[in-house]
């Protein structure tokens, strides 16, 4: 019998938590995270390609949707290429990659004056014999966004 009384008393205390006078509504103490912050994401490419893949288009679309209610202040897009091949060809490839990503973001509704495009080609890339370098076959995107006023 004592066990039942303790359990019933505990249940009564817990049940009272939701209506205790002086307790604030949860929404008053839990802040919703704003999507309008600086974000960084990468867009990957196939080797020697500047054409956006389906996965790249999905990443761009997802980020564009997340930030549709934000004020896009600045977008930095930097194209990269692997360390294999001609230096000039890699620089050209990384430029085309950056441009492809910027065009897709503008098509998604982002303001074109906010873009800063860059390309580094194979600068800083390292090669190991026979290594696959997917991390260099990408475009880095940094978006500075803030809530609309």
C-alpha positions in Angstrom: 0.0 0.0 0.0 2.8 2.4 0.8 4.3 1.8 -2.6 1.0 2.8 -4.3 0.9 6.1 -2.3 4.4 7.0 -3.2 3.8 6.4 -6.9 0.5 8.3 -6.8 2.1 11.2 -5.0 4.9 11.3 -7.6 2.5 11.3 -10.5 0.5 14.1 -8.9 3.6 16.2 -8.6 4.7 15.6 -12.2 1.2 16.3 -13.5 1.2 19.6 -11.7 4.4 20.7 -13.5 2.5 21.7 -16.6 0.1 24.1 -14.8 2.2 25.4 -11.9 1.5 29.1 -11.4 4.5 31.3 -12.2 5.9 28.8 -14.8 6.5 30.4 -18.2 5.3 29.0 -21.5 8.1 27.0 -23.2 8.0 29.2 -26.2 9.0 32.2 -24.1 12.3 30.5 -23.1 13.2 28.5 -26.1 14.4 30.5 -29.0 13.9 29.3 -32.6 17.2 29.2 -34.5 17.2 31.6 -37.4 18.3 30.2 -40.8 19.7 33.7 -41.6 23.3 33.2 -40.6 26.6 32.7 -42.4 26.6 29.3 -44.0 29.3 27.4 -45.9 28.8 24.5 -48.2 30.7 22.7 -51.0 29.5 21.7 -54.4 31.4 18.7 -55.9 32.1 18.0 -59.5 33.1 15.0 -61.5 36.8 14.9 -62.6 37.5 17.5 -65.4 33.9 18.6 -65.4 32.3 22.0 -64.6 28.8 20.8 -65.2 26.6 20.6 -62.1 25.6 17.1 -61.0 22.1 16.2 -59.7 23.6 16.1 -56.1 25.1 19.6 -56.7 21.7 21.0 -57.9 20.0 19.5 -54.8 22.6 21.1 -52.4 22.1 24.4 -54.1 18.3 24.1 -54.1 18.3 23.1 -50.4 20.4 26.0 -49.3 18.4 28.5 -51.5 15.2 27.2 -49.9 16.7 27.5 -46.4 17.7 31.1 -47.0 14.7 32.3 -49.0 13.4 34.5 -46.2 16.8 36.1 -45.5 18.6 39.1 -46.8 21.6 37.7 -48.8 24.4 40.2 -48.2 27.4 38.5 -49.7 28.1 35.2 -51.5 31.7 34.1 -52.0 32.2 31.3 -54.6 35.6 29.8 -55.1 36.3 27.2 -57.6 39.0 24.5 -57.1 40.6 21.8 -59.3 42.8 18.8 -58.7 46.6 18.9 -59.0 46.7 16.7 -62.1 47.1 18.2 -65.6 48.1 21.6 -66.8 48.1 24.6 -64.4 46.3 26.9 -66.9 43.7 24.3 -67.7 43.0 23.7 -63.9 42.6 27.4 -63.4 40.2 27.7 -66.3 38.2 24.6 -65.0 38.0 26.1 -61.5 36.7 29.4 -62.9 34.0 27.5 -64.9 33.0 25.6 -61.8 32.6 28.8 -59.8 30.6 30.4 -62.6 28.3 27.4 -62.9 27.5 27.5 -59.1 26.9 31.3 -59.1 24.6 31.0 -62.1 22.6 28.2 -60.4 22.3 30.4 -57.2 21.1 33.4 -59.2 18.6 31.2 -61.0 17.4 30.1 -57.5 16.6 33.8 -56.7 19.8 35.0 -55.0 20.9 38.6 -55.8 23.6 38.7 -58.4 25.3 41.9 -57.1 26.1 40.0 -53.9 28.5 37.5 -55.6 32.3 37.5 -55.4 33.7 34.8 -57.7 37.2 33.4 -57.4 39.2 30.5 -58.7 42.4 29.0 -57.4 42.9 26.2 -59.9 45.2 23.6 -58.3 46.9 26.0 -55.9 47.6 24.1 -52.7 46.5 20.8 -54.1 48.7 17.8 -53.1 49.0 14.6 -55.1 49.8 11.1 -53.9 50.6 8.5 -56.5 47.4 7.2 -57.8 45.2 9.1 -55.3 41.7 10.2 -56.1 41.2 13.9 -55.2 37.5 14.5 -54.9 38.0 17.2 -52.3 39.8 19.4 -54.8 37.1 18.9 -57.4 34.7 21.4 -55.8 33.5 24.9 -55.4 33.4 26.4 -51.9 30.4 28.7 -51.2 30.2 31.0 -48.2 26.9 32.9 -47.8 26.5 35.8 -45.5 22.8 36.2 -44.7 20.8 38.1 -42.1 17.1 38.4 -41.2 15.1 40.8 -43.3 14.2 44.0 -41.4 
